[in-house]
Structure formats: C-alpha cells, structure tokens
Amino acid sequence: MESFFSHLKTEGLYPYDIRNMDEAQRRIEAYIHFYNQHRPQRKLNKLPPVEFRKQFIA
C-alpha cells in the first residue's frame, strides 16, 4: 500500500496544480483506474493488475 500511495502522489497528484477537492477526487479516481487497468507492474510480469488476474481465469 505504501508504494501505491507513493506512486499516486508522484504520478497522479504532484504534477498537477490542484485547486479544490473535486479536482483532487477526479485525479485520484482517474489514477486508480489507470493504475489497475493500464499501468504495467514489474512484479506482475509487466502487466497491469487486471490483465494479470485474467490469466488465472482463462
């Protein structure tokens, strides 16, 4: 969890000039979607978490 929050802050929040809580909420939700659906994870054989889990279902 600590590494996720570190990635969230450095990749999803700090690069942007966030001015209110609504914008912060949108950025966090968008980053969570990106993290789970598209961001390759080194520990998951360079696959996003969703794709890695699909391997076990098929």
Summary of the structure (lengths in Angstrom):
residues: 58
radius of gyration: 13.2
end to end distance: 27.5
largest distance: 43.8
contacts: 126
relative contact order: 0.12
helix: 71%
strand: 3%
